[in-house]
Amino acid sequence: MGILNVSNAAFTTGPVMIASVLDHLSIQCADPPASAAYYDAVLAPLGGGRVMDLGNVIGYGLPQRPRFWIGPLTSGEPNREVHIAFQAPDRAAVRAFFAAAVESGAPVLHEPRVWPEYHPTYYGGFVRDPDGNNVEAVCHAPE
């Protein structure tokens, strides 16, 4: 996460700086070991991984900075679907994320491609995680 420089008329007539206001995100999982195996596989191509493991709760991110957490269901009810988009450094990383997800058995929502309705260089691939969440890897940079 950080600052993204986007040049697109849909946002403004010139470059705009979009600052991240999200510090971290946590989701509850029906099967934490299955979710951990999934996120271990799909976040590696993006340069992320486990940075904290507290047993039943795992923090993912860059060294010393977990920004995405998984843990067991605590409410007793199934989760509602969420959409989670992980930033990729380039389009090759989006494709590697997608391949790792498919290899782990993730259902495909959308194969990696340019999504010009978002902006001209938005490149993303979408899959489901073990809990049915819509998980995406996205790169905003041109090829």
C-alpha positions in Angstrom: 0.0 0.0 0.0 1.1 3.5 -0.3 0.7 6.3 -2.8 -0.4 5.6 -6.4 0.0 8.1 -9.2 -2.9 7.7 -11.6 -3.3 9.8 -14.7 -6.9 9.3 -16.0 -9.7 11.6 -17.1 -12.1 9.5 -15.1 -10.4 10.7 -11.9 -9.3 14.1 -12.9 -7.8 16.1 -15.8 -4.3 15.5 -14.6 -2.3 13.2 -12.3 -3.8 12.7 -8.9 -2.3 11.2 -5.8 -4.4 8.6 -4.1 -3.2 7.9 -0.6 -4.0 4.7 1.3 -6.1 5.2 4.4 -6.4 1.5 5.2 -4.0 0.4 7.9 -4.9 -3.3 7.9 -7.8 -5.7 7.1 -8.8 -8.9 8.9 -11.1 -11.6 7.6 -12.6 -14.6 9.4 -12.2 -18.0 7.8 -14.2 -21.2 8.1 -11.1 -23.3 7.7 -8.0 -21.3 8.8 -5.4 -23.9 7.8 -6.9 -24.1 4.3 -7.1 -20.3 4.0 -3.5 -20.0 5.3 -2.3 -22.5 2.6 -4.2 -20.5 0.0 -2.8 -17.1 1.0 0.7 -18.5 1.4 0.6 -19.6 -2.2 -1.1 -16.6 -3.8 0.7 -13.8 -1.9 4.2 -15.1 -2.6 4.2 -14.0 -6.3 3.3 -10.5 -5.1 6.2 -10.3 -2.7 4.1 -10.8 0.4 4.0 -13.5 2.9 3.4 -14.4 6.6 5.0 -11.9 8.8 3.2 -12.8 12.1 1.9 -16.2 13.1 0.0 -16.2 16.3 -1.3 -19.8 16.0 -5.0 -19.3 15.0 -4.4 -15.8 13.6 -1.9 -15.0 10.8 -0.7 -11.6 9.5 0.5 -11.2 5.9 2.4 -8.4 4.4 6.0 -7.2 4.0 8.5 -7.8 6.8 7.5 -6.3 10.1 4.3 -4.9 8.6 1.3 -7.2 8.5 -1.6 -5.5 6.7 -3.8 -8.5 5.9 -4.9 -10.9 8.7 -6.8 -14.1 8.7 -8.4 -15.9 11.6 -11.1 -18.3 12.6 -14.8 -17.5 12.5 -15.9 -16.0 15.8 -19.4 -14.9 15.1 -20.8 -18.4 14.5 -22.3 -17.2 11.2 -20.9 -17.7 7.7 -19.0 -14.7 6.3 -20.5 -12.4 3.8 -18.4 -12.1 0.6 -15.8 -9.4 0.5 -13.6 -8.1 -2.3 -9.9 -7.9 -1.5 -7.4 -6.5 -4.1 -3.7 -7.0 -3.5 -1.3 -4.7 -5.2 1.1 -6.3 -7.7 4.4 -4.7 -8.7 3.8 -5.6 -12.4 1.6 -7.5 -14.7 3.8 -10.6 -14.6 3.1 -10.8 -10.8 -0.7 -10.6 -11.5 -0.3 -13.6 -13.8 1.8 -15.4 -11.3 -0.8 -14.7 -8.5 -3.5 -16.0 -10.8 -1.6 -19.2 -11.7 -0.9 -19.9 -8.0 -4.5 -19.4 -7.1 -5.8 -21.7 -10.0 -3.1 -24.3 -9.1 -4.4 -24.3 -5.5 -8.0 -25.0 -6.8 -9.4 -21.5 -6.6 -12.5 -20.9 -8.8 -11.8 -18.3 -11.5 -13.9 -15.2 -11.6 -11.9 -13.2 -14.3 -8.7 -14.1 -16.0 -6.0 -11.4 -15.9 -6.7 -8.6 -18.4 -6.8 -4.8 -18.8 -10.0 -3.3 -17.3 -10.3 0.0 -19.2 -13.5 0.9 -17.5 -11.5 1.5 -14.3 -8.6 3.2 -16.0 -6.4 2.6 -19.1 -3.7 0.6 -17.3 -5.7 -1.2 -14.7 -4.7 -4.9 -15.0 -6.2 -7.4 -12.7 -7.1 -11.1 -12.3 -9.9 -12.3 -10.0 -10.4 -15.6 -8.1 -12.3 -17.0 -5.1 -10.6 -17.9 -1.8 -11.6 -20.9 0.3 -14.3 -18.9 1.9 -15.8 -17.6 -1.4 -14.3 -14.1 -1.2 -13.5 -12.3 -4.4 -9.7 -11.9 -4.3 -7.8 -9.9 -6.9 -4.2 -9.0 -7.8 -4.0 -5.7 -9.6 -1.3 -3.7 -11.2 -1.8 0.0 -12.2 1.3 0.4 -14.2 1.5 0.1 -18.0 3.1 -3.0 -19.6 
